[in-house]
Amino acid sequence: MAKGKMQVRFTAEEKQMVEKLNEEKVPAAKIAEQLNEKFHNNNPIRKAQSVYYMLKAMKKSSGTAN
């Protein structure tokens, strides 16, 4: 098995923050930066792509997916 990065699941607090900042029209890259600052000691755990994925998953679970 090839070595890869360990996936870190979003916590409930992170999901709430993503939702709030997205409603405020904060760009995904900036949301990722803020999540890393608040929850991951400035380590680059969250990236814009993972924020997009989380938003998509949240929309799908709420039944508002396009």
Number of C-alpha atoms within 10 A of each C-alpha: 3 4 5 6 7 7 8 8 10 15 10 9 11 20 16 12 15 24 17 13 16 16 9 9 10 12 13 20 16 14 24 21 18 18 25 18 15 11 14 13 10 13 12 12 18 24 16 15 12 16 24 18 11 18 17 15 13 16 13 12 10 9 9 9 10 6
